[in-house]
């Protein structure tokens, strides 16, 4: 787990055209595969750690088409409540990973 005083987060903003839907669904699946959590329409978040950053890169590669937009930003927060949320997110990501790979 990360330091409880500072947690760094990835914020990914994804825009994929609605048609054909298979491209959009492929990006969503890639995002869920590495444990990103949707926080709004086209916005996803995950802790900023190397393995999850690699997953974000794979999702960006999947969406690498001329009309797609994929932006990744890192945001640091010095907040203990956010660290508690990270623990919950980590547990959830583990659950999702086990479900996808079982």
N, C-alpha and C positions, 0 to 999 in steps of 0.2 A: 504494500500500500504506500501511497505517497505521504510526504510530510504533512502533518495536520495543520501547519501554519500557512502553507502555500500550496495551492492546487492549480495546475495549469490545465486548461481545457482547449480542445479543438472545437471550433465552430465551423461547420461546413454548410455552405449555401449552394444548393443544387437546383438548376433549372434545365429540364429536359423536355423537349416538345411532347405533346400528348400523343401524337401519332408518328410512327407506329408505336403502340404501347409496349411492345417487347423490349425496346431500348430503355424506357423509363423503368420498367419492372426489373430489368437486369441490373440497373444502377441501384435501385432500392434493395435488391437481394444482396448485392455486394456490400452495401452499407450495413445491413443487418448481420451479414456474415461475420464481420469483424467486431460487431458489438455496438455500433453507433445507434443512438436513440433519437428518434424524430422529436423535435421540440416545437415544430410549427410547419406550415406549408413550405416545403423546400428547405427547411433548416434542420440540421442534425448536430448532435454534440457527442463527444467522447473525451475521456481523459487524454491529455497530451503525453503519451508515452511512445517509445519507438515502435512497438508492435502495432499499436493502433494507428500511428502515423503511416506505417506501411500499408495498412488496410485502407486508409484514406487515399493513398496513392494508387492502389489497385482500383478503387472506385472511380477515381479521376481518370485513370486509363480507360476504364469501361465506358465512361461518358465522353471520351475524347472524340467528339464529332463536331462538325462546323457550327451547328445551331445550339449545342449544349453549353451551359455555363456551370463551372464548378470552382468555387472559391473556398479556400481553407485559411482560417485565421486562428491564432493562438491567443487565449485570454487568460491572464493570471489573476487569481482572486486570493486575497489574504482573509479568509473567512472560515471559521471552524464549522459552521453549518454546511458550507459547500463541501468540505471534506467528508462530512457525514453522508451527504448526498452521493459523493463519489463511491463510498463503500456500498451503498445500495445499488448504484449503477453497476459496480463491479460484479456484485452478486447476480444481478439481472443479466448482464452480458454473459456470465458463465452459464447461466440457465439457457439462454438463447443459443449459445454455442453448442451445448450438449444436445439440445433439441434438434438443431440443424444437422449435427453430425452423428446422430444415433440411428 
